[in-house]
Amino acid sequence: MSEPHLRLTDVHRQYGTGETSIRVLEKANLSVSSGELVAIVAPSGAGKSTLLHLSGLLERPQSGEIEITGTKTFHLNERGRTLLRRHTIGYVYQFHHLLPEFSALENVSIPQLIAGKRQADANRRSLELLELLGIGNRASHRPAELSGGEQQRVAIARAAANHPQVILADEPTGNLDPATSDLVFSALRELIRGEGAAGLIATHNHDLARRADRIVTIRDGLVSDLVL
């Protein structure tokens, strides 16, 4: 059996020190395999975003290990973490954060150009992703000309542009109406499966969470399976 693309082992994260410290995660364990989508459902303040930030190497734990495609990251320096994040992790936020002056295709191509891909190859990959997500016909449109759901699908395409092996999403449908949320979640799920990435998504939407392969929650700093 292959190693999980994402593995957290005994991860501890707190903010502050002494009596004012806030413990968010303590001995948290989680693994996500290739093509698997795991939903995190927990109350606000329980640590969903912290778990995603740690998994995306945007924060460091006080202790414990986070492995990305078998690479242990606790002792990596900042350059090593940046390179690993750039080449193996895609992140989708609640708000799309698209660059307004660029088209949908250009927004998806930019991360590939930064990674050193040729313009023609980047454009080809971008159009392939946009078509996969059902918005290939909107490739030349700027964000202001797109609906909220279309903007978020462009953001998903951008996150997947460099073939990441881990895709993280923080409330990616939080600003969308129910019908559009369903469409965007379906697109994200199919992309994760099709790309063979490990997907971890934080959501308050229980109906969407049930469509993931597995649901976890955070209680008292621990990550545990949840049945809705």
C-alpha positions as CSV (number, residue, x, y, z in Angstrom):
1,M,0.0,0.0,0.0
2,S,1.4,3.4,-1.0
3,E,2.2,6.1,1.6
4,P,-0.5,8.8,2.2
5,H,0.2,12.0,0.3
6,L,-0.5,13.9,3.6
7,R,0.2,12.6,7.1
8,L,0.1,14.4,10.4
9,T,1.6,12.6,13.4
10,D,1.2,13.8,17.0
11,V,1.0,17.4,15.9
12,H,0.8,20.1,18.6
13,R,-0.1,23.7,18.0
14,Q,-0.8,26.4,20.5
15,Y,-0.8,30.2,20.4
16,G,0.6,32.3,23.1
17,T,2.5,31.2,26.2
18,G,1.8,30.7,29.9
19,E,-1.6,31.2,31.3
20,T,-2.8,33.0,28.2
21,S,-1.9,30.3,25.8
22,I,-4.6,28.7,23.7
23,R,-4.1,25.0,22.8
24,V,-5.6,24.3,19.3
25,L,-4.2,20.9,18.4
26,E,-2.6,18.3,20.7
27,K,-1.4,15.0,19.4
28,A,-3.4,15.4,16.3
29,N,-3.2,12.6,13.8
30,L,-4.5,12.5,10.2
31,S,-3.6,10.8,6.9
32,V,-5.1,11.5,3.5
33,S,-4.4,9.2,0.5
34,S,-4.1,9.8,-3.2
35,G,-7.5,10.5,-4.7
36,E,-9.2,10.8,-1.3
37,L,-11.3,13.7,-0.2
38,V,-11.6,14.3,3.5
39,A,-13.9,16.9,4.9
40,I,-13.3,18.7,8.3
41,V,-16.5,19.6,10.1
42,A,-16.1,21.4,13.4
43,P,-17.4,24.5,15.3
44,S,-15.7,27.9,14.6
45,G,-12.6,28.2,16.6
46,A,-12.0,24.5,16.9
47,G,-8.9,24.6,14.7
48,K,-10.0,23.8,11.2
49,S,-8.1,26.7,9.6
50,T,-5.1,25.9,11.8
51,L,-5.1,22.3,10.6
52,L,-5.2,23.4,7.0
53,H,-2.4,26.0,7.5
54,L,-0.2,23.4,9.1
55,S,-1.0,20.9,6.4
56,G,-0.1,23.5,3.8
57,L,3.2,24.4,5.5
58,L,1.9,27.9,6.1
59,E,2.5,27.5,9.9
60,R,4.8,25.3,11.9
61,P,3.7,23.0,14.8
62,Q,5.4,23.2,18.2
63,S,5.9,19.5,17.9
64,G,4.9,16.5,15.8
65,E,5.5,15.7,12.2
66,I,3.8,16.7,9.0
67,E,4.8,14.6,5.9
68,I,4.0,15.7,2.4
69,T,4.4,12.8,-0.1
70,G,6.7,11.1,2.3
71,T,8.9,14.2,3.0
72,K,9.2,15.1,6.7
73,T,8.9,18.8,7.1
74,F,9.5,19.6,10.8
75,H,13.2,20.3,10.4
76,L,13.0,21.8,6.9
77,N,14.2,25.4,6.6
78,E,12.0,28.1,5.1
79,R,13.4,27.7,1.6
80,G,12.8,23.9,1.7
81,R,9.2,24.5,2.9
82,T,8.5,27.1,0.3
83,L,9.8,24.8,-2.6
84,L,7.8,21.9,-1.3
85,R,4.7,24.0,-0.9
86,R,5.1,25.5,-4.4
87,H,5.5,22.2,-6.2
88,T,3.2,19.8,-4.2
89,I,0.4,21.8,-2.5
90,G,-2.6,23.6,-4.0
91,Y,-4.7,25.9,-1.8
92,V,-8.3,27.1,-2.4
93,Y,-9.6,29.9,-0.1
94,Q,-13.1,31.0,0.7
95,F,-12.7,34.1,-1.5
96,H,-11.2,33.4,-4.9
97,H,-8.4,36.0,-4.7
98,L,-8.1,36.1,-8.5
99,L,-6.0,38.9,-10.1
100,P,-8.6,41.2,-11.6
101,E,-6.6,42.5,-14.5
102,F,-6.0,39.0,-15.9
103,S,-8.3,36.6,-17.7
104,A,-9.3,33.3,-16.2
105,L,-6.8,31.5,-18.4
106,E,-4.0,33.9,-17.4
107,N,-4.9,33.5,-13.7
108,V,-4.4,29.7,-13.9
109,S,-1.3,30.1,-16.0
110,I,0.6,32.4,-13.7
111,P,1.5,29.8,-11.0
112,Q,2.9,27.6,-13.8
113,L,5.0,30.4,-15.2
114,I,6.4,31.1,-11.8
115,A,7.3,27.4,-11.5
116,G,9.2,27.7,-14.8
117,K,6.8,26.2,-17.3
118,R,6.7,27.6,-20.9
119,Q,3.9,29.9,-21.8
120,A,2.4,27.5,-24.4
121,D,2.5,24.6,-22.0
122,A,1.0,26.7,-19.2
123,N,-1.9,27.9,-21.4
124,R,-2.6,24.3,-22.6
125,R,-2.8,23.0,-19.0
126,S,-4.9,26.0,-18.0
127,L,-7.4,25.5,-20.7
128,E,-7.5,21.7,-20.0
129,L,-8.4,22.4,-16.4
130,L,-11.0,25.1,-17.2
131,E,-12.7,22.8,-19.6
132,L,-12.6,20.0,-17.0
133,L,-14.4,22.3,-14.6
134,G,-17.0,23.3,-17.2
135,I,-15.9,26.8,-17.8
136,G,-13.6,26.5,-20.8
137,N,-15.8,28.9,-22.7
138,R,-15.0,31.6,-20.1
139,A,-11.2,31.3,-20.4
140,S,-10.8,34.8,-21.9
141,H,-13.1,36.5,-19.4
142,R,-11.7,38.6,-16.5
143,P,-13.0,37.8,-12.9
144,A,-15.5,40.8,-12.9
145,E,-17.2,39.2,-15.9
146,L,-17.6,35.8,-14.2
147,S,-20.2,34.6,-11.7
148,G,-19.2,33.7,-8.1
149,G,-19.3,30.0,-8.9
150,E,-17.2,30.5,-12.1
151,Q,-14.7,32.6,-10.1
152,Q,-14.3,29.9,-7.6
153,R,-13.9,27.2,-10.2
154,V,-11.1,29.3,-11.7
155,A,-9.5,29.4,-8.2
156,I,-9.8,25.6,-8.1
157,A,-8.1,25.3,-11.5
158,R,-5.3,27.6,-10.3
159,A,-4.8,25.5,-7.2
160,A,-4.4,22.4,-9.4
161,A,-2.3,24.0,-12.1
162,N,1.0,22.6,-11.1
163,H,-0.2,19.0,-10.5
164,P,-0.1,19.3,-6.7
165,Q,-0.3,16.1,-4.8
166,V,-2.1,17.8,-1.9
167,I,-5.1,20.1,-2.4
168,L,-6.4,22.1,0.6
169,A,-9.6,24.1,0.7
170,D,-10.9,26.4,3.4
171,E,-14.6,26.9,3.1
172,P,-14.4,27.1,-0.7
173,T,-18.2,27.3,-1.0
174,G,-18.9,29.6,2.0
175,N,-19.8,32.6,-0.2
176,L,-22.0,30.7,-2.7
177,D,-25.7,29.9,-2.9
178,P,-26.7,26.2,-2.4
179,A,-27.0,25.3,-6.0
180,T,-23.6,26.9,-6.9
181,S,-22.0,25.4,-3.8
182,D,-23.1,21.9,-5.0
183,L,-21.6,22.6,-8.5
184,V,-18.3,23.9,-7.1
185,F,-18.0,21.0,-4.6
186,S,-18.6,18.4,-7.3
187,A,-16.0,20.0,-9.5
188,L,-13.4,20.1,-6.6
189,R,-14.2,16.4,-5.7
190,E,-13.9,15.2,-9.3
191,L,-10.6,17.2,-9.8
192,I,-9.1,15.7,-6.7
193,R,-10.0,12.2,-7.8
194,G,-8.9,12.7,-11.4
195,E,-5.6,14.2,-10.4
196,G,-4.9,11.6,-7.8
197,A,-4.3,14.3,-5.2
198,A,-5.0,14.1,-1.4
199,G,-7.9,16.5,-0.7
200,L,-8.6,18.1,2.7
201,I,-11.5,20.6,2.8
202,A,-13.0,22.6,5.8
203,T,-16.7,23.2,5.5
204,H,-19.7,24.0,7.7
205,N,-22.0,22.5,5.1
206,H,-23.0,19.0,6.4
207,D,-24.7,18.1,3.1
208,L,-21.5,18.7,1.2
209,A,-19.4,17.0,3.8
210,R,-21.4,13.8,3.4
211,R,-20.2,13.6,-0.2
212,A,-16.6,13.4,0.8
213,D,-14.9,10.0,1.2
214,R,-14.5,10.6,4.9
215,I,-15.4,13.2,7.6
216,V,-13.3,14.2,10.5
217,T,-13.8,16.7,13.3
218,I,-11.6,18.4,16.0
219,R,-12.3,17.9,19.7
220,D,-10.1,18.9,22.5
221,G,-7.1,19.2,20.1
222,L,-7.6,15.8,18.6
223,V,-8.7,14.9,15.1
224,S,-11.2,12.1,15.0
225,D,-13.6,10.5,12.5
226,L,-17.1,11.8,12.4
227,V,-20.4,10.3,11.1
228,L,-23.1,12.8,10.2
